[in-house]
């Protein structure tokens, strides 16, 4: 199986278009490691949705998960 990863806004510069990542090696690992794989710095505020539900970076990836990364809106 696989994990689907997609991003919105400026996070697409790290992830690119929606794509599947082979689940082998990712199942049971935290989303934070997936973010590191794409080179997203820890300092970048990111909202993580897994299967439509907000999750912490410590969420452990499961086979078939859909991970969507959204930038935290800032400004004013």
Secondary structure, 3 states (H helix, E strand, C coil): CEEEEEECHHHHHHHCCCEEEECCCCCCCEHHHHHHHCCCCCCCCEEEEECCEEECCCCECCCCCEEEEEECCCCC
